[in-house]
Amino acid sequence: MLATVTILALLLVLAAATLVLQRKLPADDDELVDAIDALLPQTQCAQCGHPGCRPYAQAVAQGGDIDLCPPGGTALVHQLADLMEVDVGAQTAATADIMVAKIDERSCIGCTLCLAPCPVDAIVGAQGYLHTIIVDECTGCELCISPCPVDCITLHPVSPPEQPPKPERQGLGCINCGQCVPVCPKSLAPDQLLQLTQGRAMQAAHDLGLQDCIECSLCDKACPSKINLAELFGQAKIEDQLRVRDRDQRERSKRRFGDHVARLEARYQDAAERRRRRLLDRKLGSTRGDAQGGR
């Protein structure tokens, strides 16, 4: 009987551990790589030693170091450690400043050597004409600096978006009475939004309609705990907007990097095909010449 109880207890422990791991880690390797890649800054700077963020995500999924991304900094190290369930230890990459490239118009010679290295095609220019940087698309990867023969490209820091002062939560704790729900003119669930935003589950709060809140304060008046809900939601909306903007920027950089790689590959294949045709034409011409000479 004791042995049976012990076995059942072990099975329950294993089942619980399995559920925790299933919630913590994605189901398969591809999903794990996707989850890691979603955390990376998508600068495609190659400072990690890999040719882009996706290859680095694949390396981390296979057990590689999690502290090789300077743009992600220490915050990224902790996020990856939490996802991969590894000890952070001494892995604390220094956070790099947000940088964008700038071209000195007086020195640029229009050589186009900086165009191909840019992983997101953020440099616009043509042979013999002044080049310029699309600031909103530049990831500050530094890859354009080395190819420039006249050293006219430099990096400049960009101030991060200003965060408004965070309001202090007032009143008592939420008692989940639901009195704030029927008074909301946008048919939201302020009690649930409060729990999600205070718990930093911003995507879930976004999906629940956080941005639809008009901050009318009717929920404040209905709340028996006197919580300043409207003020807290106003701050949460700003944080959510910055989060969405950062996410969209990462996705845009990822798409531009994919387009850049595809374009370079197509250009390489086209050049290889032209080279093959030239060699074939040269060989055919030589064969015809030999044939005519034999006559």
N, C-alpha and C positions, 0 to 999 in steps of 0.2 A: 504493500500500500504506500509506504513511504517513498519507494523508488518511483512509483507511478506519479505521485504528487511532484517529486523532484523533476521528473521528465517534463510534466506539464508546465511547471514553472519555467524551465529552461526554454521550452517552446514559446511560451508567452514572451519571454525576454527577447528571444530571437525575432519573433514577429514584430515586437515594438521597435527593435533596432532597425529592422528592414523597412518599416513604415517611415521612420525618421530619415533614413538614407534616401528613400524614394522621394520624399518631400524636399530633401536638401539638394540632391544631385539629379540632373536630368537623366532621362531614361536610357539614352545611348550616347555613343561618342559624338555623333553629329550635334545632338542637342547640347551636350556639354561644351563643345567648341562654340556653338552659337551663344550660349550663356556667357562664356568667357569673353567672346568677341564683343558682346553688347556692353560689357563693362569698360572695355578699352577706349581710349580717347579718339581713335580713328584718325590720328595725325599722319599715319603711314610714313613715319620719319625714319624707320629702320635703325633707330638708336639702340634697339633691343638686340640687334644682330640678325634680325629676320626681315625678309623683304615685304614688310607690311604687317598690319595688325592681325589679320586672319592667320597667317603662318605662325605668328607668336602665340595666338590663342590655341592653335593645334599643338604647339610645343608644350604649353602649360598643361593642356589636357593630358599629355603623355608624361607628365611629372617634371616638366622643366621649371626653372626658377621663376618666381612670381614677382621679383623686384627689379626687372630689367627695363621698365618703362618710365623714363624720367618725366614725360608729360603727365602721366597718371599719378606719380608721386606716392606718398605714404598712404593716402586714402585708398588708392587702387590696390596697394599691397594688402591692406586689411580686407578689402572686399573680396579679392581673390583667395585670401587665406580662409575666409569664412565659407566661400563657395566650395573650395577644394578640401576643406577640413584639414588644413595643415597648420603647424605652429609658425607664427610670424617670426619669432626669434629676432635675429639681427637684420632681417630683410626689411629695410626701411628706406626705400628710394627717395631721394630728395625731390620735392615738388618743384618743377621748372616753372618759370614765369610764362604767362601767355605772351607769345611773340608773333609778329607778322613781318614779312620781308618788305623791304623798300628799295627801289632802284633809283640811283642818282642819275637824273636825266642829263646832267652835264657830262657824265662819263660814259654812258651807255653807247656802244658802237653798233648795236643791232645785230649781233653775231648769231643769235638764236640758240646758243649753246646751253642756256638755262632752261629752255622750254621742255625738252625731253625728260630731264631729271625730276621735274615737278610732278609729284605723284597724283595731284588732283587738278592739273591743268589750270592753275591759278595765275599763270603768267601769259599775257597776251602780247604778241609782237610778230614781226616778219623780218626777213633778211634785209638789213640796211635801214630798218626803221626803229624808232624808240620803243622799248618794251615797257610794260607797266604791270603792276600786281593787282589782281582782284582781291582786295583786302578781305572781303567777307568770306572768301573761299580759301585763303591762305591758312595753312595749319602750322606755320612756323617750323617746318621740318629741317631747315638748313641745307637741304640737298641741292639747292640752286646756287649756293654761295661758292663752293669749290670750283665748278666748271667755268665761272665767269673769269675771263682772261684779264679784265681791267679792274677787278675788285670793286664793282659799283653796286653790289647788293649787300645790304646790311639788315640785321634784325633789330626790331624795335619793340619794346614791351607795350602791351595793351592793358589798360586798366580793366579789371573784371567788373561786371555789372554791379552797381551799388545795391546793397541789401538795405531795405528800409529798417528802421529800428523795430525790434521784435516786441510786440505788446505782451505784458505780463497777464497770465491767466488770473481772472478774478473769480470770486464766489467760492462755493463749495464744490464737492465732487458731483459728477453727473450720477443721478439715481435711476436713469433709464425709465423715467416716467412717461416719456413720449408726448408730453404736453406741447413741445415745440413743433411737432410734425404737422398737426392740422392748421396751424396759423401761418405756415410758410406759403407765400403767394406763388412760389415756383414749384410747389409739390415736392420739395426735397425732404430729406430725412436728416435734420440738423444733428440729432443725437448720434447717428452713425458717422456723419461727416466729422464730428468732434473727435470721436474715437480714432478714426482713420488718420486724420491730420496730426493729432497729438502723438500717434504711434508711428509717424513718418511713412505711412502707407499711402504715398501721394498718388500713385497710379490708380489704386483702388478708389481713392477719394475723387480723382479726376473722372473715373468711369461712373461714379455715383452722381456726377453733376456739380462738382465743386464750382466750376467756372460759371454755372448758371445762377449762383447766389448773387442777389442784388444788394446785400448788406443793409437790409431795411430795418433790422433790429427788432422785428416782431417776435423772433424766437427768444431774444434777450428778455423781453417783457413777460413771455410765457414761462420762462425757466424759473422754477422754485428755488434752484440753487444759485440764482443770480450770476450765472456764468456769462462773460462778455463774448458771446458766440459770434456776433457779426464782426467784431474787431479781429478775432482769431481767424475767422474765415477770410477776411480781407488780406491778412498777411499770408495765409496759406495759398490763396489764389496767386499772389505775386511769386511765391516760391515755386508753385506748380508751373506758372508761365515760363520762368527761367529754366526749369527742368525740361519742359517740352521743347523750348528753343535749343537747349544744349543737345537734346536727343535728336532733333531734326537736323542740326548741324552735323552731328556724327553720321547720321544716315546719308546725308547729302555728300559728305566727304567720302564715305564708303562707295557710293554709286559712282562718283567722279573718278575714284581710284580704279574701279573696275573698268570704266570706259577708257581710262588712260592706258591700262594694261592691254585691253583688247585692241586699241588703236595701234600701240607699238607692235603688238604681235602681228597685226594685219600688215603694217608697214614692213616688218622684217620678212614676212612671207612673200610680199610683193617684190621686195628687193631680191630675195633669193630666186624667185621665179624669173625675174628679168636677167639675173646673172646666169641662170641655167639656159635661158634662150640664147643669150649672147655666146656662151660657150658652144652651144649646139650649132648656131649659125656659123661660128668660126670653124668648127670641125667639118661641117658640110662644105664650107667654102674651100677648106684645105683639101678635102677629098675630091672635089670637082677639079681643083687645080692639078692635083696629081694625075687624075684621069685624062685631062686635056694634054698634060705634058707627055703621057705615055703614048698618045697618038702620034 
